[in-house]
Amino acid sequence: MASGLPQPLDYDIIKAGWTYQYHRADPLYPFGHGLSYTKFAYSDLRLSSETLAQDGAVDVSMTLTNTGTRPGSEVVQLYVRALNARYEAPRLRLTDFRKVALPPGGSRELTFRLPAEHLAHWDVASGAFTVDPGGYEVLVGRSAGGITLTAPVTVSGPAPAPRIVVDRRTSAVDFDDHTGITLLDATRTTGDAVAPANLDQPATLLFRSIDLSGAIRIEAEVTGAGPGQLEFLAGDRLLAEISVPFTGSRYAWTTVPGDLKTSSDGVHDLQVNLRGDVRLAAFRFGSARLRPPPEPSDQNLPFL
């Protein structure tokens, strides 16, 4: 394997650094690279507006000039990237391109239509593509490594709401960031789960901007093939510890409850630590308004 490339079986595109969008080392030939018999100059980058709505669009114009002595063609590439994003944004993302043939000394103005949806990312909290408000950058060049023009653009609109997790099932794989985990199948046919990649070291899941208002307890969907433990923290405050029992198989799932050790009202970054041979599929914070019904007995029969 060439130096600097991710492990071929590491399917975490972001963490591993797959594709030109996330790869951090300088490639020998950048994405979009090509050779020409002449030279081209890029100039006069203009945006029809410095702001756009989350469902709007902006026109991006620039001028391409053949500054060489031979006719030739150039593939003009339009990229975007988010600035100060709340998620792990791509370093660059190609949104459009145009192949242009010009004689020596010839120029052409090009205009690209950039809809806001091309700035969207997959939001694990809502399970849909969304365009965050904030700062972005429009970039034009001959390759991902040959950017020549840049311009800022601002998306206007409401900020994303905190993620709701109280009285709602949250899948473990819908994390915002992680350290030391591996992704596994929850059953032989469907579902996903997470587990420590190294049983001798704890693994961590991070869920950003979580609204824990009203939470008084927690339950986790787990399997255990040996001693294991889960820790839930809001910032640096320990909310709950759950011991994971031996379930006999990685596909033998059980739900383990636990009470919160401290008040958790408000919006926090939630950290989940996995220790030992434990697999986690999901968790749910519970509130007082959805207490589980009492166990049926001779004196306390359930309603029919």
Kinemage of the C-alpha trace (Angstrom):
@kinemage 1
@onewidth
@group {chain A} dominant
@subgroup {mainchain}
@vectorlist {calphas} color= white
{ca met a 1} P 0.000 0.000 0.000
{ca ala a 2} L 1.321 3.435 -0.920
{ca ser a 3} L 2.447 5.676 1.902
{ca gly a 4} L -0.230 8.015 3.190
{ca leu a 5} L -3.199 6.007 1.908
{ca pro a 6} L -5.876 4.752 4.316
{ca gln a 7} L -6.193 1.109 5.202
{ca pro a 8} L -8.168 -0.512 2.346
{ca leu a 9} L -10.759 -2.032 4.712
{ca asp a 10} L -11.342 1.164 6.680
{ca tyr a 11} L -14.734 2.338 5.425
{ca asp a 12} L -14.908 5.440 7.586
{ca ile a 13} L -14.459 7.929 4.749
{ca ile a 14} L -14.026 10.949 7.012
{ca lys a 15} L -11.710 9.551 9.699
{ca ala a 16} L -9.641 7.499 7.281
{ca gly a 17} L -9.341 10.367 4.828
{ca trp a 18} L -10.763 8.717 1.726
{ca thr a 19} L -11.243 10.636 -1.543
{ca tyr a 20} L -10.077 14.139 -2.372
{ca gln a 21} L -12.755 15.513 -0.021
{ca tyr a 22} L -11.062 14.257 3.163
{ca his a 23} L -7.552 13.112 2.215
{ca arg a 24} L -5.026 15.264 4.078
{ca ala a 25} L -1.714 14.271 2.472
{ca asp a 26} L -0.603 15.959 -0.738
{ca pro a 27} L -1.351 13.612 -3.672
{ca leu a 28} L 1.005 13.104 -6.567
{ca tyr a 29} L -1.837 14.000 -8.940
{ca pro a 30} L -4.725 15.940 -7.354
{ca phe a 31} L -8.354 15.275 -8.197
{ca gly a 32} L -9.181 16.870 -11.570
{ca his a 33} L -5.525 17.021 -12.631
{ca gly a 34} L -4.801 17.311 -16.336
{ca leu a 35} L -2.114 18.530 -18.749
{ca ser a 36} L -2.380 20.952 -21.663
{ca tyr a 37} L -0.306 22.182 -24.574
{ca thr a 38} L -1.041 25.779 -23.604
{ca lys a 39} L -1.586 27.940 -20.518
{ca phe a 40} L -4.779 29.434 -19.112
{ca ala a 41} L -5.398 32.354 -16.770
{ca tyr a 42} L -8.385 32.584 -14.414
{ca ser a 43} L -9.672 36.024 -13.433
{ca asp a 44} L -12.566 38.223 -12.349
{ca leu a 45} L -14.481 35.843 -10.063
{ca arg a 46} L -17.913 37.341 -9.256
{ca leu a 47} L -20.958 36.194 -7.331
{ca ser a 48} L -24.432 37.517 -8.102
{ca ser a 49} L -24.983 37.818 -4.342
{ca glu a 50} L -22.836 37.518 -1.249
{ca thr a 51} L -25.691 35.786 0.603
{ca leu a 52} L -28.249 33.132 -0.279
{ca ala a 53} L -31.130 31.486 1.494
{ca gln a 54} L -31.071 27.827 2.480
{ca asp a 55} L -33.305 27.104 -0.505
{ca gly a 56} L -31.830 29.741 -2.822
{ca ala a 57} L -29.092 29.900 -5.452
{ca val a 58} L -26.276 32.168 -6.587
{ca asp a 59} L -24.604 32.681 -9.978
{ca val a 60} L -20.814 32.314 -10.058
{ca ser a 61} L -19.048 34.000 -12.972
{ca met a 62} L -15.391 34.149 -14.008
{ca thr a 63} L -13.221 34.762 -17.046
{ca leu a 64} L -10.937 32.180 -18.643
{ca thr a 65} L -8.150 33.300 -21.003
{ca asn a 66} L -5.789 31.241 -23.159
{ca thr a 67} L -2.471 32.983 -22.497
{ca gly a 68} L -0.394 30.531 -24.542
{ca thr a 69} L 0.566 30.333 -28.202
{ca arg a 70} L -1.496 27.281 -29.134
{ca pro a 71} L -5.204 26.472 -29.113
{ca gly a 72} L -6.271 24.271 -26.278
{ca ser a 73} L -9.036 23.217 -23.915
{ca glu a 74} L -9.369 23.601 -20.165
{ca val a 75} L -11.708 21.948 -17.650
{ca val a 76} L -12.788 24.728 -15.286
{ca gln a 77} L -13.822 23.253 -11.946
{ca leu a 78} L -16.097 24.807 -9.321
{ca tyr a 79} L -15.632 23.735 -5.696
{ca val a 80} L -17.217 24.721 -2.380
{ca arg a 81} L -16.355 24.224 1.264
{ca ala a 82} L -17.926 25.099 4.600
{ca leu a 83} L -16.087 27.377 7.025
{ca asn a 84} L -16.222 26.715 10.786
{ca ala a 85} L -18.767 23.923 10.301
{ca arg a 86} L -20.328 22.105 13.261
{ca tyr a 87} L -19.615 18.831 11.447
{ca glu a 88} L -16.529 17.346 9.793
{ca ala a 89} L -16.906 19.155 6.476
{ca pro a 90} L -15.094 18.125 3.269
{ca arg a 91} L -11.894 20.020 2.562
{ca leu a 92} L -13.285 20.623 -0.944
{ca arg a 93} L -16.365 19.448 -2.802
{ca leu a 94} L -16.744 19.596 -6.579
{ca thr a 95} L -20.126 21.047 -7.549
{ca asp a 96} L -19.761 21.779 -11.280
{ca phe a 97} L -17.279 21.892 -14.153
{ca arg a 98} L -17.093 23.121 -17.734
{ca lys a 99} L -14.770 22.109 -20.585
{ca val a 100} L -13.795 25.133 -22.686
{ca ala a 101} L -11.812 25.287 -25.940
{ca leu a 102} L -10.056 28.582 -26.749
{ca pro a 103} L -7.687 29.832 -29.452
{ca pro a 104} L -4.444 31.601 -28.469
{ca gly a 105} L -5.296 34.866 -26.716
{ca gly a 106} L -8.995 34.014 -26.588
{ca ser a 107} L -11.187 34.640 -23.537
{ca arg a 108} L -14.602 33.472 -22.394
{ca glu a 109} L -16.808 34.376 -19.485
{ca leu a 110} L -18.310 31.365 -17.740
{ca thr a 111} L -21.291 31.374 -15.396
{ca phe a 112} L -22.187 28.535 -13.057
{ca arg a 113} L -25.487 28.241 -11.227
{ca leu a 114} L -24.806 27.226 -7.619
{ca pro a 115} L -27.947 26.132 -5.715
{ca ala a 116} L -27.761 26.057 -1.934
{ca glu a 117} L -28.514 22.308 -1.976
{ca his a 118} L -24.972 21.782 -3.292
{ca leu a 119} L -23.779 23.022 0.108
{ca ala a 120} L -25.857 20.413 1.953
{ca his a 121} L -24.483 17.709 4.226
{ca trp a 122} L -26.084 14.623 5.746
{ca asp a 123} L -27.387 15.542 9.189
{ca val a 124} L -27.357 12.495 11.467
{ca ala a 125} L -29.698 14.222 13.920
{ca ser a 126} L -32.538 14.713 11.426
{ca gly a 127} L -31.697 11.835 9.085
{ca ala a 128} L -31.794 14.132 6.061
{ca phe a 129} L -29.630 16.434 3.970
{ca thr a 130} L -29.550 19.966 5.349
{ca val a 131} L -27.862 23.282 4.555
{ca asp a 132} L -26.475 24.939 7.663
{ca pro a 133} L -26.449 28.732 7.833
{ca gly a 134} L -23.031 30.350 8.059
{ca gly a 135} L -19.921 30.987 6.028
{ca tyr a 136} L -18.863 29.086 2.912
{ca glu a 137} L -16.233 29.561 0.260
{ca val a 138} L -16.596 29.249 -3.510
{ca leu a 139} L -13.412 28.151 -5.273
{ca val a 140} L -12.492 27.897 -8.957
{ca gly a 141} L -9.462 26.160 -10.417
{ca arg a 142} L -8.037 23.591 -12.800
{ca ser a 143} L -7.964 20.838 -10.138
{ca ala a 144} L -8.516 20.278 -6.432
{ca gly a 145} L -4.841 21.137 -6.008
{ca gly a 146} L -4.846 24.029 -8.455
{ca ile a 147} L -7.333 26.508 -7.006
{ca thr a 148} L -6.806 29.974 -8.444
{ca leu a 149} L -9.863 32.035 -7.394
{ca thr a 150} L -11.930 32.139 -4.187
{ca ala a 151} L -14.895 34.153 -2.948
{ca pro a 152} L -16.902 34.036 0.292
{ca val a 153} L -20.642 33.439 0.449
{ca thr a 154} L -22.965 33.379 3.462
{ca val a 155} L -26.038 31.180 3.818
{ca ser a 156} L -28.814 32.827 5.811
{ca gly a 157} L -31.511 31.074 7.785
{ca pro a 158} L -32.298 29.573 11.190
{ca ala a 159} L -29.570 27.745 13.065
{ca pro a 160} L -30.013 23.993 13.534
{ca ala a 161} L -31.971 23.070 16.647
{ca pro a 162} L -30.352 20.867 19.309
{ca arg a 163} L -30.820 17.150 18.826
{ca ile a 164} L -33.774 15.687 20.701
{ca val a 165} L -32.885 12.444 22.498
{ca val a 166} L -35.277 12.385 25.472
{ca asp a 167} L -38.069 9.827 24.983
{ca arg a 168} L -36.599 9.016 21.596
{ca arg a 169} L -34.394 6.147 20.388
{ca thr a 170} L -30.959 7.297 19.197
{ca ser a 171} L -28.903 4.916 17.065
{ca ala a 172} L -25.310 4.528 18.187
{ca val a 173} L -24.055 4.886 14.611
{ca asp a 174} L -25.615 8.368 14.346
{ca phe a 175} L -22.646 9.924 16.168
{ca asp a 176} L -21.001 13.209 15.216
{ca asp a 177} L -17.494 11.988 15.988
{ca his a 178} L -15.773 8.947 17.453
{ca thr a 179} L -12.489 7.552 18.701
{ca gly a 180} L -11.450 3.894 18.708
{ca ile a 181} L -14.674 2.279 17.521
{ca thr a 182} L -15.510 -0.272 14.865
{ca leu a 183} L -18.824 -0.622 13.031
{ca leu a 184} L -20.592 -3.987 13.179
{ca asp a 185} L -23.806 -5.603 12.007
{ca ala a 186} L -26.532 -5.649 14.655
{ca thr a 187} L -28.145 -8.806 13.246
{ca arg a 188} L -27.210 -11.198 10.476
{ca thr a 189} L -29.494 -9.332 8.064
{ca thr a 190} L -30.143 -5.764 9.247
{ca gly a 191} L -29.023 -2.989 11.559
{ca asp a 192} L -25.774 -1.438 12.738
{ca ala a 193} L -23.904 -1.332 16.025
{ca val a 194} L -20.625 -0.054 17.403
{ca ala a 195} L -17.952 -1.670 19.562
{ca pro a 196} L -14.420 -0.842 20.732
{ca ala a 197} L -11.875 -1.587 18.042
{ca asn a 198} L -9.428 -2.654 20.775
{ca leu a 199} L -10.880 -4.384 23.842
{ca asp a 200} L -7.950 -3.149 25.939
{ca gln a 201} L -8.778 0.490 25.257
{ca pro a 202} L -12.029 2.436 25.713
{ca ala a 203} L -13.881 3.727 22.674
{ca thr a 204} L -15.750 7.039 22.557
{ca leu a 205} L -18.800 8.330 20.720
{ca leu a 206} L -19.570 12.050 20.604
{ca phe a 207} L -23.053 13.478 20.011
{ca arg a 208} L -22.951 17.270 19.730
{ca ser a 209} L -25.627 19.723 20.886
{ca ile a 210} L -27.915 17.277 22.671
{ca asp a 211} L -31.004 18.535 24.521
{ca leu a 212} L -31.278 16.500 27.740
{ca ser a 213} L -34.033 18.566 29.356
{ca gly a 214} L -36.334 16.396 31.432
{ca ala a 215} L -34.158 13.274 31.331
{ca ile a 216} L -34.141 11.196 34.540
{ca arg a 217} L -33.001 7.780 33.325
{ca ile a 218} L -31.418 5.983 30.406
{ca glu a 219} L -31.576 2.597 28.748
{ca ala a 220} L -29.162 1.048 26.278
{ca glu a 221} L -29.571 -1.722 23.687
{ca val a 222} L -26.459 -3.875 24.126
{ca thr a 223} L -24.834 -7.257 23.759
{ca gly a 224} L -21.944 -8.501 25.857
{ca ala a 225} L -19.483 -11.296 25.217
{ca gly a 226} L -17.473 -10.474 28.338
{ca pro a 227} L -17.188 -7.815 31.036
{ca gly a 228} L -18.289 -4.445 29.689
{ca gln a 229} L -19.455 -1.016 30.748
{ca leu a 230} L -20.995 2.113 29.254
{ca glu a 231} L -20.452 5.631 30.568
{ca phe a 232} L -22.598 8.610 29.572
{ca leu a 233} L -21.174 12.088 30.181
{ca ala a 234} L -22.504 15.597 29.582
{ca gly a 235} L -19.319 17.572 29.124
{ca asp a 236} L -17.142 16.397 32.019
{ca arg a 237} L -20.088 15.382 34.257
{ca leu a 238} L -20.819 11.674 34.580
{ca leu a 239} L -24.524 11.111 33.979
{ca ala a 240} L -24.785 7.338 34.191
{ca glu a 241} L -22.822 4.103 34.255
{ca ile a 242} L -24.325 0.905 32.877
{ca ser a 243} L -22.817 -2.531 33.371
{ca val a 244} L -23.309 -4.720 30.308
{ca pro a 245} L -24.197 -8.329 31.132
{ca phe a 246} L -22.980 -11.395 29.289
{ca thr a 247} L -25.663 -12.155 26.687
{ca gly a 248} L -24.070 -15.208 25.077
{ca ser a 249} L -23.818 -13.919 21.502
{ca arg a 250} L -23.083 -10.750 19.590
{ca tyr a 251} L -26.624 -11.043 18.198
{ca ala a 252} L -28.307 -11.626 21.568
{ca trp a 253} L -29.498 -8.102 22.322
{ca thr a 254} L -30.895 -6.908 25.613
{ca thr a 255} L -31.999 -3.562 27.017
{ca val a 256} L -30.264 -2.424 30.207
{ca pro a 257} L -31.699 0.525 32.202
{ca gly a 258} L -29.991 2.992 34.499
{ca asp a 259} L -30.848 6.107 36.490
{ca leu a 260} L -29.031 9.403 35.960
{ca lys a 261} L -26.648 10.357 38.752
{ca thr a 262} L -27.083 14.108 38.288
{ca ser a 263} L -29.371 16.664 36.705
{ca ser a 264} L -28.881 16.991 32.975
{ca asp a 265} L -31.252 19.775 31.885
{ca gly a 266} L -30.081 21.916 28.984
{ca val a 267} L -28.041 21.421 25.839
{ca his a 268} L -24.761 19.497 26.094
{ca asp a 269} L -22.242 17.575 24.070
{ca leu a 270} L -22.894 13.959 25.017
{ca gln a 271} L -19.964 11.554 25.290
{ca val a 272} L -20.496 7.791 25.434
{ca asn a 273} L -17.567 5.617 26.509
{ca leu a 274} L -17.555 1.901 25.710
{ca arg a 275} L -15.292 -0.306 27.803
{ca gly a 276} L -14.661 -4.006 27.324
{ca asp a 277} L -16.373 -6.520 25.058
{ca val a 278} L -19.574 -4.543 24.613
{ca arg a 279} L -21.632 -3.692 21.560
{ca leu a 280} L -24.090 -0.801 21.482
{ca ala a 281} L -26.944 -0.449 18.999
{ca ala a 282} L -28.928 2.437 20.505
{ca phe a 283} L -29.828 4.323 23.656
{ca arg a 284} L -32.814 6.235 24.942
{ca phe a 285} L -33.060 8.892 27.631
{ca gly a 286} L -36.371 8.703 29.494
{ca ser a 287} L -38.408 11.389 31.212
{ca ala a 288} L -40.925 11.321 34.025
{ca arg a 289} L -43.815 11.700 31.598
{ca leu a 290} L -43.086 8.347 29.962
{ca arg a 291} L -42.399 6.047 32.879
{ca pro a 292} L -42.746 2.378 31.957
{ca pro a 293} L -45.956 0.659 33.073
{ca pro a 294} L -45.768 -1.487 36.231
{ca glu a 295} L -45.068 -5.187 35.911
{ca pro a 296} L -48.297 -7.217 35.903
{ca ser a 297} L -49.092 -9.270 39.001
{ca asp a 298} L -52.065 -10.833 40.715
{ca gln a 299} L -52.746 -7.541 42.523
{ca asn a 300} L -51.769 -5.275 39.620
{ca leu a 301} L -53.179 -6.531 36.349
{ca pro a 302} L -52.502 -4.539 33.184
{ca phe a 303} L -55.303 -2.695 31.454
{ca leu a 304} L -56.762 -4.554 28.502
